[in-house]
Amino acid sequence: MTLRDRQKAYYYSKLDELFPGVRNKYEKKFGSFYGCNANNVNKLKNIFNETCEKYGISTKMPSYEKKISDIQLSFLK
């Protein structure tokens, strides 16, 4: 999760409204960091990668910079 200025203000107001006392815990744990990871982020990454590999799901963006040809084109005849 990431929070920018106005997002953070809204998020904090909703925490105060819906979950009194949670905001203080949140601020103690994450301070003014822009983003935060889950407590078990490495375990979750491993599970995600293993599951994707098991089902043949790519986790990388395709490269659109494949070389089509080694021949240099020319406008000259």
Secondary structure by P-SEA (a helix, b strand, c coil): ccccaaaaaaaaaaaaacccaaaaaaaaaccccccccccaaaaaaaaaaaaaaaacccccccccccccccbbbbccc
